Amino acid sequence: MKYILVITLACILPFSASSQSGRDQEIELLKEKTKTLEARLDNLKLEIELLKALIKEQNTKMEKVLAGPAIGYGPQNSQQATSNQSYATPAPSSKPATNTAPAKAGGQCTATTQKGTRCSRQARSNGLCWQHGG
């Protein structure tokens, strides 16, 4: 009986040792995969941050385009223009560049405001209000 027990244990032990070895290899493989996935996750996080910055930059550019330059305003008309100077009213002789056709006398001014919308004042004979050179 003792002999059978020893033979049984001798047969079982090598399998359990090899299965332990197989588990150790599997654990190491899983650890490597985890490290690879963590590195990939870090790279994706960096990409997300870069894309967010790019989107923010594009949104800023788009806002500037949509707002458009204010006709007859800004540092380009001022001889002492600085980057932090507030906008001044234009000289009466300056005319907006985006006029398409003069409005009838008494119609709406065809100039564009700083906000990028059409001026709501009443136009004179040249299609512009008193502020935009009419």
Secondary structure, DSSP 4 states (H G I P E B T S, - for coil): -HHHHHHHHHHHHHHHHHHHHHHHHHHHHHHHHHHHHHHHHHHHHHHHHHHHHHHHHHHHHHHHHHH-PPTT-SGGG-TT--TTPPP-PPPTT---TT--SPPPTTSB---B-TTSSBP-SBP-TTS--TTTT-
